[in-house]
Amino acid sequence: MAPCRGAFSLISDTNPFPSGLPRKEDTIQPAFTVGIYFLLIRLSLMAMGSLLLLPRVLLYLFMMALFSLVLLPLCTLRALYRRCFVGKATSTNATENHITGPAIAYACQIVLSAPIDDPELFTSTIVELAQECHIDSKYVRVQYEQDKPYGDFPSENSISADHYVEKGRSFVETADVMGANVSKNLAVLIRVWNNEVGKPTVLHCGLPGAHWDGTSCFNFTKEMMHRYSNPTLKKNHIYKSGQLTLKKTVQASLDQSSFLYYLLVQSPYAILYNTHAMCWRLATVPQCLGGPGLHPHVQLLNLNEQQSEEITQAAKKLNVKPFVAFVHSAVTAHNHVMEERARRVVMQASMQTRGYEPLIKERNVIGDWLVGTLLLQLLQLLLLLLLLLLLLLLLLQLLQLFQLLQLLQLLHLIDVEYPVGVFTCWMAY
């Protein structure tokens, strides 16, 4: 009853009705009117949602048909070729995955309490480490920004992604993981916002996630800061791409799986399911179709040492890793707050410590330790989309040509006598 306080005399401190009790029409009519208004508003929103749903579904069906018709035969033929001419599952895994061009697909933020006071040493450290990882220096850039961070060290646990720099943009955007702006033609980009001692100095890093797994990208930044902060200490030579091999037991387990079952069941299911997820996301994200837009939303957790230790110990009691606890919490919170339930969590599972040898317990090495190497890069995807677009245009042209031939045949049947008449009809068509 609390939300209705003051609406009716029975629960009000002052009685607005002279008789002491509200009349039936005085109490029911306002509630009925408000209910009608709410119902009309809800029906209007449902109608708007239905109108927006139709173009979404049509766009989804178009993209689903287009991608499926291309990806299914392409992946099937590729799998048959690799099985016949390369070998079993583990033989098809690339042992080395060197970077030979633009490859930024991973972003992170580093916050320091002291500035990068020796830019020359910092730059040379990054270039040297990149060259050890077989990255040409022409694909590496360290960029020092003129502005200082405007945000201070936060006291709260949750902060926005633009708390320190670049108002309205997260480090995913400032590091340009799509490679369309500041990171174009780069494999490593480090942007530095220096500050005074004791105040936040911020680094936004774009790293080659198109070739390395996420842990390897993180390890690059960790070794980068280790070498810069301790130039006299021993360097860790952490690039191990091609130097670790699959364990015999893992190799046997992967190779004994049925290729026919993979070809007829697993591969088509995975392709169609992932294509469905991608197409539905592309069809529902644009703002013109009622979506939230393509702008990525990033929110950051800010935990102190005590809170981090408490979370770690609580996860140990549940016999899970802290990462599992964070994923579970994020999905649970999403399902409580948002109207639509979370259906997919995109993540990578590194097999470096579980599947490869020799065992490196520190997990500080760089390479590609995913079971399947990251072969489809952004540039390849864009080229594929361009090819699909050209094929679509070609089909439309062929359709128009077919219709034109039908028109000419019709003109022939009605015995058009002069060529100028045919030309005029064609122009009108």
ZIPETA-V115035 format. One record per residue. SS is DSSP state (2 for helix, 1 for strand, 0 for the rest). OMEGA is omega in degrees with one decimal (none if undefined). NEAR is the number of other C-alpha atoms within 12 Angstrom. Layout:
ss=SS omega=OMEGA near=NEAR
ss=SS omega=OMEGA near=NEAR
//
This chain:
ss=0 omega=-174.8 near=10
ss=2 omega=179.8 near=9
ss=2 omega=-178.2 near=9
ss=2 omega=-175.5 near=13
ss=0 omega=179.7 near=14
ss=0 omega=-179.0 near=16
ss=0 omega=-178.4 near=22
ss=0 omega=-174.4 near=26
ss=2 omega=-176.1 near=21
ss=2 omega=-179.2 near=20
ss=2 omega=-179.3 near=18
ss=0 omega=178.3 near=19
ss=0 omega=178.0 near=12
ss=0 omega=-175.9 near=15
ss=0 omega=-179.5 near=17
ss=0 omega=-177.2 near=18
ss=0 omega=-178.9 near=17
ss=0 omega=-175.5 near=10
ss=0 omega=-180.0 near=10
ss=0 omega=178.8 near=15
ss=0 omega=178.3 near=18
ss=0 omega=174.6 near=20
ss=0 omega=-176.9 near=17
ss=2 omega=-178.3 near=13
ss=2 omega=179.2 near=12
ss=2 omega=-175.5 near=17
ss=2 omega=-174.1 near=20
ss=2 omega=-173.1 near=15
ss=2 omega=178.9 near=14
ss=2 omega=-179.9 near=16
ss=2 omega=179.2 near=17
ss=2 omega=-179.8 near=15
ss=2 omega=178.4 near=15
ss=2 omega=179.1 near=14
ss=2 omega=177.8 near=14
ss=2 omega=179.8 near=14
ss=2 omega=179.6 near=14
ss=2 omega=179.6 near=14
ss=2 omega=178.7 near=14
ss=2 omega=179.0 near=14
ss=2 omega=-178.9 near=14
ss=2 omega=178.1 near=14
ss=2 omega=178.1 near=14
ss=2 omega=178.6 near=14
ss=2 omega=178.3 near=16
ss=2 omega=178.8 near=14
ss=2 omega=177.3 near=14
ss=2 omega=177.6 near=16
ss=2 omega=178.7 near=18
ss=2 omega=178.2 near=16
ss=2 omega=178.5 near=17
ss=2 omega=-177.1 near=23
ss=2 omega=-176.5 near=22
ss=2 omega=177.6 near=18
ss=2 omega=176.1 near=21
ss=2 omega=-177.7 near=28
ss=2 omega=179.9 near=22
ss=2 omega=178.0 near=20
ss=2 omega=178.6 near=24
ss=2 omega=-178.7 near=27
ss=2 omega=178.8 near=23
ss=2 omega=-178.7 near=21
ss=2 omega=180.0 near=29
ss=2 omega=178.9 near=29
ss=2 omega=-177.5 near=20
ss=2 omega=-177.6 near=24
ss=2 omega=-178.1 near=32
ss=2 omega=-178.9 near=28
ss=2 omega=178.8 near=21
ss=2 omega=-172.4 near=24
ss=2 omega=-177.3 near=28
ss=2 omega=178.8 near=28
ss=2 omega=-179.1 near=19
ss=2 omega=-179.5 near=18
ss=2 omega=178.6 near=25
ss=2 omega=178.6 near=27
ss=2 omega=178.4 near=17
ss=2 omega=178.8 near=18
ss=2 omega=177.9 near=27
ss=2 omega=179.6 near=23
ss=2 omega=-177.1 near=16
ss=2 omega=178.9 near=21
ss=2 omega=-176.9 near=23
ss=2 omega=-171.3 near=15
ss=2 omega=179.7 near=14
ss=0 omega=178.5 near=16
ss=0 omega=-178.5 near=16
ss=0 omega=-170.4 near=25
ss=2 omega=-175.5 near=29
ss=2 omega=178.5 near=29
ss=2 omega=-178.7 near=21
ss=2 omega=177.7 near=25
ss=0 omega=177.7 near=27
ss=0 omega=179.4 near=27
ss=0 omega=176.8 near=23
ss=0 omega=-176.5 near=25
ss=0 omega=-176.0 near=32
ss=0 omega=-178.7 near=31
ss=0 omega=-177.4 near=34
ss=0 omega=-178.7 near=23
ss=0 omega=178.7 near=27
ss=0 omega=-174.4 near=36
ss=0 omega=-176.1 near=41
ss=0 omega=177.3 near=45
ss=0 omega=-178.2 near=36
ss=1 omega=-179.4 near=37
ss=1 omega=175.2 near=38
ss=1 omega=179.7 near=38
ss=1 omega=176.5 near=35
ss=1 omega=179.4 near=29
ss=1 omega=-178.2 near=32
ss=1 omega=177.2 near=27
ss=0 omega=177.6 near=21
ss=0 omega=-176.6 near=21
ss=0 omega=169.4 near=27
ss=0 omega=-171.4 near=31
ss=0 omega=176.5 near=21
ss=0 omega=-176.2 near=17
ss=2 omega=-179.2 near=21
ss=2 omega=178.2 near=15
ss=2 omega=-179.0 near=20
ss=2 omega=179.9 near=32
ss=2 omega=-179.3 near=29
ss=2 omega=177.4 near=21
ss=2 omega=-179.0 near=31
ss=2 omega=179.8 near=37
ss=2 omega=179.4 near=30
ss=2 omega=179.4 near=24
ss=2 omega=178.5 near=33
ss=2 omega=179.1 near=38
ss=2 omega=174.5 near=24
ss=2 omega=178.7 near=26
ss=0 omega=177.7 near=38
ss=0 omega=175.8 near=28
ss=0 omega=179.3 near=30
ss=0 omega=-176.4 near=25
ss=2 omega=179.6 near=28
ss=2 omega=177.1 near=21
ss=2 omega=-177.0 near=31
ss=1 omega=176.9 near=39
ss=1 omega=171.2 near=33
ss=1 omega=-171.6 near=35
ss=1 omega=-179.2 near=28
ss=1 omega=-176.3 near=26
ss=0 omega=-178.8 near=22
ss=0 omega=-177.1 near=12
ss=0 omega=172.6 near=18
ss=0 omega=174.5 near=22
ss=0 omega=-179.2 near=29
ss=0 omega=-179.1 near=21
ss=0 omega=177.1 near=24
ss=0 omega=177.3 near=23
ss=0 omega=-174.5 near=23
ss=0 omega=175.2 near=20
ss=0 omega=-179.5 near=13
ss=0 omega=-176.3 near=14
ss=0 omega=-178.5 near=15
ss=1 omega=179.8 near=17
ss=1 omega=178.5 near=20
ss=1 omega=-176.7 near=23
ss=0 omega=178.8 near=28
ss=0 omega=-176.8 near=27
ss=0 omega=-173.6 near=30
ss=0 omega=-172.8 near=35
ss=0 omega=171.5 near=34
ss=0 omega=-177.3 near=26
ss=0 omega=177.6 near=16
ss=0 omega=-178.6 near=19
ss=0 omega=177.1 near=22
ss=0 omega=179.2 near=29
ss=2 omega=174.6 near=38
ss=2 omega=179.9 near=30
ss=2 omega=-178.0 near=35
ss=2 omega=175.5 near=37
ss=0 omega=173.1 near=38
ss=0 omega=-176.9 near=35
ss=0 omega=177.3 near=36
ss=0 omega=177.2 near=31
ss=0 omega=-175.3 near=34
ss=0 omega=-174.2 near=20
ss=0 omega=-173.2 near=15
ss=0 omega=-179.0 near=25
ss=0 omega=-179.3 near=36
ss=0 omega=179.5 near=25
ss=0 omega=179.3 near=27
ss=0 omega=172.4 near=37
ss=0 omega=177.5 near=46
ss=1 omega=176.4 near=51
ss=1 omega=176.3 near=46
ss=1 omega=177.2 near=44
ss=1 omega=-172.7 near=39
ss=1 omega=170.3 near=39
ss=1 omega=-177.4 near=37
ss=0 omega=179.9 near=33
ss=0 omega=178.5 near=29
ss=0 omega=177.4 near=19
ss=0 omega=-179.5 near=13
ss=0 omega=176.8 near=14
ss=0 omega=-173.8 near=22
ss=0 omega=164.8 near=29
ss=1 omega=-169.0 near=33
ss=1 omega=174.6 near=39
ss=1 omega=171.6 near=39
ss=1 omega=-171.7 near=41
ss=1 omega=170.3 near=44
ss=1 omega=-170.9 near=46
ss=1 omega=-170.7 near=48
ss=0 omega=177.1 near=52
ss=0 omega=176.3 near=40
ss=0 omega=179.2 near=39
ss=0 omega=-177.5 near=40
ss=0 omega=171.0 near=40
ss=0 omega=-174.4 near=34
ss=2 omega=179.6 near=35
ss=2 omega=179.6 near=33
ss=2 omega=177.2 near=35
ss=2 omega=176.9 near=39
ss=2 omega=-179.5 near=29
ss=2 omega=176.8 near=30
ss=2 omega=-179.4 near=44
ss=2 omega=179.9 near=37
ss=2 omega=178.0 near=27
ss=2 omega=176.7 near=33
ss=2 omega=-179.9 near=35
ss=2 omega=177.9 near=27
ss=2 omega=-178.2 near=23
ss=2 omega=-179.8 near=26
ss=2 omega=-177.1 near=29
ss=2 omega=-176.9 near=22
ss=0 omega=-174.9 near=16
ss=0 omega=-179.0 near=18
ss=0 omega=-178.9 near=9
ss=0 omega=-178.9 near=11
ss=0 omega=177.3 near=12
ss=0 omega=175.7 near=21
ss=0 omega=178.3 near=23
ss=0 omega=-165.2 near=22
ss=0 omega=-179.5 near=28
ss=1 omega=-174.1 near=32
ss=0 omega=179.8 near=32
ss=0 omega=-178.6 near=30
ss=0 omega=-177.6 near=22
ss=0 omega=175.7 near=23
ss=0 omega=-178.6 near=27
ss=1 omega=177.6 near=30
ss=1 omega=175.6 near=31
ss=0 omega=-179.0 near=20
ss=2 omega=-178.4 near=16
ss=2 omega=178.2 near=16
ss=2 omega=-179.7 near=22
ss=2 omega=179.6 near=23
ss=2 omega=-179.2 near=16
ss=2 omega=-179.7 near=16
ss=2 omega=-175.1 near=23
ss=2 omega=-177.2 near=21
ss=0 omega=178.4 near=16
ss=0 omega=-175.4 near=17
ss=0 omega=178.0 near=17
ss=2 omega=180.0 near=22
ss=2 omega=177.5 near=17
ss=2 omega=177.4 near=13
ss=2 omega=-174.8 near=24
ss=2 omega=-173.1 near=25
ss=2 omega=-174.1 near=19
ss=2 omega=-171.8 near=17
ss=2 omega=-176.9 near=20
ss=2 omega=178.1 near=27
ss=2 omega=179.6 near=25
ss=2 omega=-178.2 near=19
ss=2 omega=-178.9 near=20
ss=2 omega=-177.9 near=28
ss=2 omega=-179.3 near=27
ss=2 omega=-180.0 near=20
ss=2 omega=177.4 near=21
ss=2 omega=176.8 near=29
ss=2 omega=-178.9 near=27
ss=2 omega=-179.8 near=24
ss=2 omega=-177.1 near=22
ss=2 omega=179.1 near=28
ss=2 omega=177.1 near=27
ss=2 omega=179.3 near=25
ss=2 omega=-178.2 near=27
ss=2 omega=-175.4 near=32
ss=2 omega=-177.9 near=27
ss=2 omega=-175.5 near=23
ss=0 omega=-179.5 near=20
ss=2 omega=179.6 near=15
ss=2 omega=177.0 near=17
ss=2 omega=176.7 near=27
ss=0 omega=-179.3 near=21
ss=0 omega=-178.3 near=19
ss=0 omega=-176.8 near=16
ss=0 omega=-176.4 near=16
ss=0 omega=-178.9 near=17
ss=0 omega=-179.5 near=15
ss=0 omega=179.4 near=18
ss=0 omega=-176.6 near=17
ss=0 omega=175.5 near=21
ss=1 omega=-171.9 near=19
ss=1 omega=171.0 near=21
ss=1 omega=179.9 near=19
ss=0 omega=-175.7 near=20
ss=0 omega=173.7 near=19
ss=0 omega=-175.3 near=16
ss=2 omega=-179.2 near=10
ss=2 omega=179.3 near=11
ss=2 omega=178.0 near=15
ss=2 omega=179.7 near=18
ss=2 omega=178.8 near=14
ss=2 omega=178.7 near=15
ss=2 omega=179.6 near=23
ss=2 omega=-179.2 near=22
ss=2 omega=178.1 near=17
ss=2 omega=177.7 near=18
ss=2 omega=178.0 near=20
ss=2 omega=178.9 near=16
ss=2 omega=177.8 near=13
ss=0 omega=179.5 near=13
ss=0 omega=176.3 near=13
ss=0 omega=175.5 near=17
ss=0 omega=176.6 near=17
ss=2 omega=179.4 near=22
ss=2 omega=178.3 near=18
ss=2 omega=179.4 near=21
ss=2 omega=179.1 near=21
ss=2 omega=179.6 near=20
ss=2 omega=178.8 near=19
ss=2 omega=-179.5 near=18
ss=2 omega=-179.2 near=17
ss=2 omega=-179.4 near=22
ss=2 omega=179.4 near=21
ss=2 omega=179.4 near=17
ss=2 omega=178.5 near=16
ss=2 omega=-177.4 near=18
ss=2 omega=177.3 near=15
ss=2 omega=-172.8 near=13
ss=2 omega=-173.5 near=12
ss=0 omega=178.9 near=12
ss=0 omega=-178.3 near=9
ss=0 omega=-178.2 near=13
ss=0 omega=175.6 near=15
ss=0 omega=-177.4 near=19
ss=0 omega=-176.1 near=12
ss=0 omega=172.3 near=17
ss=0 omega=-177.8 near=15
ss=0 omega=179.3 near=12
ss=0 omega=176.3 near=13
ss=0 omega=178.3 near=20
ss=0 omega=179.7 near=20
ss=0 omega=-179.8 near=24
ss=0 omega=-171.7 near=28
ss=2 omega=-177.8 near=37
ss=2 omega=-175.2 near=24
ss=2 omega=-171.5 near=24
ss=2 omega=-174.2 near=26
ss=1 omega=175.9 near=31
ss=1 omega=0.8 near=23
ss=0 omega=-177.5 near=18
ss=0 omega=176.1 near=20
ss=0 omega=-172.0 near=19
ss=0 omega=-177.1 near=12
ss=0 omega=-177.7 near=14
ss=0 omega=-179.1 near=28
ss=0 omega=-175.5 near=27
ss=0 omega=-177.8 near=37
ss=1 omega=178.1 near=44
ss=0 omega=177.7 near=43
ss=0 omega=-174.4 near=41
ss=0 omega=172.4 near=40
ss=0 omega=-179.3 near=34
ss=0 omega=175.3 near=28
ss=0 omega=-177.8 near=24
ss=0 omega=-176.0 near=29
ss=0 omega=-173.0 near=28
ss=0 omega=-175.8 near=24
ss=0 omega=-179.4 near=18
ss=0 omega=-175.9 near=25
ss=2 omega=-178.7 near=24
ss=2 omega=178.5 near=22
ss=2 omega=178.7 near=16
ss=2 omega=178.4 near=17
ss=2 omega=177.1 near=16
ss=2 omega=177.7 near=14
ss=2 omega=178.0 near=20
ss=2 omega=177.9 near=19
ss=2 omega=178.0 near=14
ss=2 omega=178.3 near=17
ss=2 omega=178.9 near=22
ss=2 omega=178.4 near=18
ss=2 omega=177.1 near=14
ss=2 omega=178.5 near=18
ss=2 omega=178.1 near=20
ss=2 omega=178.2 near=14
ss=2 omega=178.4 near=14
ss=2 omega=178.5 near=14
ss=2 omega=177.8 near=14
ss=2 omega=178.2 near=14
ss=2 omega=178.2 near=14
ss=2 omega=178.1 near=14
ss=2 omega=178.5 near=16
ss=2 omega=178.2 near=16
ss=2 omega=178.6 near=14
ss=2 omega=178.2 near=16
ss=2 omega=177.8 near=21
ss=2 omega=176.7 near=17
ss=2 omega=178.9 near=16
ss=2 omega=178.6 near=22
ss=2 omega=177.5 near=23
ss=2 omega=178.1 near=15
ss=2 omega=178.6 near=16
ss=2 omega=177.7 near=21
ss=2 omega=-179.1 near=16
ss=2 omega=179.6 near=11
ss=0 omega=170.3 near=13
ss=0 omega=172.8 near=13
ss=0 omega=-167.9 near=18
ss=0 omega=-171.5 near=12
ss=0 omega=179.0 near=13
ss=2 omega=-179.2 near=14
ss=2 omega=177.4 near=11
ss=2 omega=177.4 near=17
ss=2 omega=-179.1 near=23
ss=2 omega=-180.0 near=17
ss=2 omega=178.2 near=14
ss=2 omega=-179.8 near=17
ss=2 omega=178.8 near=20
ss=2 omega=178.6 near=11
ss=2 omega=178.3 near=10
ss=0 omega=none near=15
//
